[in-house]
Amino acid sequence: MRVLVAGSTGYLGRHIVRVLKDRGHYVRALARNPARLEPVRDSVDEVFTADATDPKTLAGCCDDTDAVISSIGLVGKAGKQTCWDVDYRANRNLLEDAVRAGVSKFVYTSVVRAPALEKLQLVRAKRAFEQELRESGLAHTILLPNGYFSDFDAYLDMARKGRVYLFGDGNFRINPIDGADVAAAAVDALDADASEVELGGPEVLPHEEIAHEAFGALGTQPRITHIPTWIIASSVALMRWLTPLRVHGVVEFPLTVLTHDVLSPTTGRQRLRDHYKQTAL
Ligand SMILES: NC(=O)c1ccc[n+]([C@@H]2O[C@H](COP(=O)([O-])OP(=O)(O)OC[C@H]3O[C@@H](n4cnc5c(N)ncnc54)[C@H](OP(=O)(O)O)[C@@H]3O)[C@@H](O)[C@H]2O)c1
């Protein structure tokens, strides 16, 4: 298949590009900064340079492609744009070009469904795009993955500095998933019928255990500080009052994930412990 990968320069997008090429597909990578494709350059057949928030630059990006996989999103970066500009509007712009070009499949990377998350702006923006996709008439699959291993490298970074900070008593649980497992599901979706696929790592882990795994990979003694959740809840509430959406929209998401159980079906194969061991080398 000829596949346009949007978000190709990101953590997940680079995994998707590699899996597509390994399975023999033709890869057109959409990037606003093609230099960021360097780590996967060998897996890219063609680059389309565009900022997906600007429909003019996107025009024609889906011509002569069979499918689109989008992992475009605003992840942990407070800049000029909000989640509504990127997670919703940029993906909608892309969808419009996909419909115009008559692609046969659109795979969209959304986010895990969890009761605590649904009211957050980032998640609302993603759900709004999911709805557009359902109404577009295009065959589609919406991926609903749990947190990626890349986000949990923050524990390894803190452990390297000697201390991990956890929210609450450390017993909130999550099953993080490797980008390679999500990418495999994204590429599987190209010729599957499911309109939604929930994705989570193979192990449901309390955050306390994740912190211990990080220290274990480094071979250092665990030193953990617990921060009461009321401090986080009050900080999030204050940020909603004091900062614009482009700031609090980015911050409220990880802080909410870290202070609730966020659980998905255990579909992934890679274990966080092994990821930490490789990353800690
Ligand atoms: N990280 C997680 O734990 C997690 C969990 C569940 C779901 N997700 C979702 O999965 C998706 C991918 O996440 P990720 O961790 O791979 O994020 P990431 O590394 O930040 O990648 C995001 C990608 O989107 C691109 N992008 C952003 N704005 C753009 C624009 N205006 N035009 C063109 N490209 C644009 C980025 O390009 P640049 O390289 O130029 O910035 C990058 O390639 C996101 O939708 C995210 O919400 C993430």
The ligand as a MOL file (V3000), in Angstrom:
LIG
                    3D

  0  0  0     0  0            999 V3000
M  V30 BEGIN CTAB
M  V30 COUNTS 48 52 0 0 0
M  V30 BEGIN ATOM
M  V30 1 N 2.6460 9.9000 24.4670 0
M  V30 2 C 1.6980 9.1310 25.0080 0
M  V30 3 O 1.8590 8.5580 26.0780 0
M  V30 4 C 0.3950 8.9440 24.2620 0
M  V30 5 C -0.5510 8.0350 24.7720 0
M  V30 6 C -1.7490 7.8500 24.0730 0
M  V30 7 C -1.9860 8.5440 22.8980 0
M  V30 8 N -1.0280 9.4170 22.4340 0 CHG=1
M  V30 9 C -1.3080 10.1060 21.1730 0
M  V30 10 O -0.4930 9.5060 20.1650 0
M  V30 11 C -0.1040 10.5000 19.2280 0
M  V30 12 C 1.4150 10.4860 19.0520 0
M  V30 13 O 2.0380 10.7160 20.3010 0
M  V30 14 P 3.6410 10.8330 20.4100 0
M  V30 15 O 3.9860 10.5340 21.8270 0
M  V30 16 O 4.2720 10.0820 19.3020 0 CHG=-1
M  V30 17 O 3.8060 12.4090 20.1960 0
M  V30 18 P 5.0440 13.2120 19.6050 0
M  V30 19 O 6.2980 12.4450 19.7400 0
M  V30 20 O 4.9990 14.5840 20.2230 0
M  V30 21 O 4.6840 13.3310 18.0470 0
M  V30 22 C 3.6780 14.2100 17.6090 0
M  V30 23 C 3.8450 14.3670 16.1220 0
M  V30 24 O 2.8750 15.3020 15.6440 0
M  V30 25 C 3.5370 16.2310 14.7900 0
M  V30 26 N 2.8280 17.4870 14.7370 0
M  V30 27 C 2.3800 18.2620 15.7480 0
M  V30 28 N 1.8000 19.3590 15.2620 0
M  V30 29 C 1.9020 19.2930 13.9140 0
M  V30 30 C 1.5010 20.1300 12.8500 0
M  V30 31 N 0.8790 21.2790 13.0910 0
M  V30 32 N 1.7570 19.7360 11.5810 0
M  V30 33 C 2.4050 18.5800 11.3220 0
M  V30 34 N 2.8100 17.7440 12.2810 0
M  V30 35 C 2.5600 18.1050 13.5640 0
M  V30 36 C 4.8930 16.4060 15.4630 0
M  V30 37 O 5.7970 17.0560 14.5830 0
M  V30 38 P 7.1530 17.7490 15.1120 0
M  V30 39 O 8.1820 16.6530 15.1770 0
M  V30 40 O 7.4510 18.7640 14.0670 0
M  V30 41 O 6.8450 18.3410 16.4580 0
M  V30 42 C 5.2190 14.9400 15.7250 0
M  V30 43 O 5.6480 14.3240 14.5310 0
M  V30 44 C -0.6520 11.8350 19.7400 0
M  V30 45 O -1.8620 12.1130 19.1060 0
M  V30 46 C -0.8900 11.5600 21.2050 0
M  V30 47 O -1.8890 12.3720 21.7760 0
M  V30 48 C 0.1450 9.6240 23.0920 0
M  V30 END ATOM
M  V30 BEGIN BOND
M  V30 1 1 1 2
M  V30 2 2 2 3
M  V30 3 1 2 4
M  V30 4 1 4 5
M  V30 5 2 4 48
M  V30 6 2 5 6
M  V30 7 1 6 7
M  V30 8 2 7 8
M  V30 9 1 8 9
M  V30 10 1 8 48
M  V30 11 1 9 10
M  V30 12 1 9 46
M  V30 13 1 10 11
M  V30 14 1 11 12
M  V30 15 1 11 44
M  V30 16 1 12 13
M  V30 17 1 13 14
M  V30 18 2 14 15
M  V30 19 1 14 16
M  V30 20 1 14 17
M  V30 21 1 17 18
M  V30 22 2 18 19
M  V30 23 1 18 20
M  V30 24 1 18 21
M  V30 25 1 21 22
M  V30 26 1 22 23
M  V30 27 1 23 24
M  V30 28 1 23 42
M  V30 29 1 24 25
M  V30 30 1 25 26
M  V30 31 1 25 36
M  V30 32 1 26 27
M  V30 33 1 26 35
M  V30 34 2 27 28
M  V30 35 1 28 29
M  V30 36 1 29 30
M  V30 37 2 29 35
M  V30 38 1 30 31
M  V30 39 2 30 32
M  V30 40 1 32 33
M  V30 41 2 33 34
M  V30 42 1 34 35
M  V30 43 1 36 37
M  V30 44 1 36 42
M  V30 45 1 37 38
M  V30 46 2 38 39
M  V30 47 1 38 40
M  V30 48 1 38 41
M  V30 49 1 42 43
M  V30 50 1 44 45
M  V30 51 1 44 46
M  V30 52 1 46 47
M  V30 END BOND
M  V30 END CTAB
M  END
